[in-house]
Amino acid sequence: GDYAGLFGYNNGTIRDVTLANADISTDNDDAGGIAGGNQGSITGCTVTGGTITATKEAGGIAGWNYGSISECAVTDGTITTTNSKAGGIAGRNDGSIRGCTVTGGTITASTDYAGGIAGGNNGSISGCTVTGGKITATDSDAGGIAGRNNGSITGCTVTDGTIKATNYAGGIAGKNQGSISGCTVTDRTIKATTYYAGGIAGLNDGSITGCTVTDGTITATNDAGGIAGRNYDLISGCTVTDGTITATDYHAGGIAGKNDNGSITGCIAAPKEVSGTTYTGICAGRNNQTITACYGVTITGMNNVGDGDASGCTSFDKANVKEPNYFFTAGNPSPIEWMNTALQAAGATVRWTAGNADSGWYPVIIEN
């Protein structure tokens, strides 16, 4: 039946349980290492190795989380759904997940919604870390934290490993219809074999604020972007440095492959390479709406925007970025002033401040 786990269904408190190399499987829905379904509290639990399988909603800690999961760790597990919603911590999250880690292993949804922390997120995910491993949605929606995000994702980190889907592959969420803020993606391979690959979200139809993408590769046939493959809503105060962005057909950009009825404000695009057959740009491959106060590192032979209004994106030579004063002194207003004024006008809760050697002398984003 439904709810397969060390505990089938939890509506109380589970704390400090360790599970190693267990095989948990159901022909129905909701399988988890600790609980098939959680409406209570799960804290400080560890799951290592083993396999967890369900038709829908399979997770390293809980298949379906309605309650709270905090400070749990999953390492080198194999989590699979024969249909949808596979996640490193929860297959589906309608509650809260905080301070959890997922390391290595494979997470696979045979149709859609595969995520490093949750396959599908309708609740809140904060302060979580995903390192290495392979996340795959055979059809759509694969993300480093959530395959599909309809809730909030805050302060999460994704490093190394691969994320792959036919459509909608993202470093944090395959598709974002909620909010993503203060997240970092480093050295991740992100691939959509058809549409929409992005360093933070394959497709953004919500808000992305104060996020950073460094190194790695982002690839799609159509719509590949350093932050979002395609943007329908809000991207603000984000940075893309190093790494390669490729659309083998059309729409590749340092921030967005295509900005379609959305806004991009106060961002920095400094990828190593942007390439595609049609519509490539330092900030965006194609812009159908608004880009304001953004900066991009010059790429020889490439326009700031491949097609559309480019007035909101200014390019600069990377050789000038040798110390933090460049962003305070180049031009009048300076880059920092221009970006921060635009962020304030947009109602953003973040602002740029001086960088350091660790940030490659690029500015860093902080909360207001």
Salt bridges, closest charged atoms under 4 A:
GLU71 OE2 - ARG98 NH1 3.28
ASP94 OD2 - ARG92 NE 3.01
ASP141 OD1 - ARG148 NE 2.86
ASP223 OD2 - ARG230 NE 2.79
ASP223 OD1 - HIS251 ND1 2.65
ASP242 OD1 - LYS318 NZ 3.38
ASP260 OD2 - ARG230 NH1 3.61
ASP260 OD2 - LYS258 NZ 3.69
ASP307 OD2 - ARG286 NE 3.07
